[in-house]
Amino acid sequence: MPNTNAHDRKKFDDFIDQYGDKAIRYAYVTLHSRPDAEDVVQEAFLRLWRHAGRRGVDTLSAALLFRTLTNLCRDRMRHQRRHPEDPTDLLELTQGEEDESPWILDSGAVLEAVMQLNPQERQCVLLFYYMDRSLKETAEALRVSEQVVKTRLYRARQHLKPLLQPIWKENSL
């Protein structure tokens, strides 16, 4: 940021402190890989830093952060589909990741169920329910209409019901 002052730097640092953990969780659940999530979040904050240099720190918002993250996650997934890695490399990467996974949900079974949703539904669920974004903010971050968000949330809940019914029955005993 060319014209930085201590006040702007402090505001940006506060922004990172406020949204950094949520950004990592969102990227991790979207990408299923902690290293990829960390890379994407770092790139997102770098882009926001440049944006703040051009437009000012006051223009930063959670919606802008999650829109940037969503686009970077989509780019990463698209790249991975086009350039698949050697399966042995993936095996090595995933062996140590289970202990590091961020627990955004109380139950591992709930997290597994959310991970089974398609990426569009999963992103809506994460932004709306776990990042506490409004319908409007979720729609802005995903660059879709509010009605599309409502539809995806409805479908996600319908897909989650049968997956989570055993958990509800178990907890009600």
Buried (B, 14 or more C-beta within 10 A) or exposed (E): BEEEEEEBBEBBEEBBEEBBEBBBBBBBBBBBBBEBBBBBBBBBBEBBBEBBBEEEBEEBBBBBBBBBBBBBBBEBBEEEEEEEEEEEEEEEBEEEEEEEBBEBBEEEBBBEBBEEBEEBBBBBBBBBBBBEBEBEBBBBBBEBEBEBBBBBBEBBEEBBEEBBEEEEEEEEE
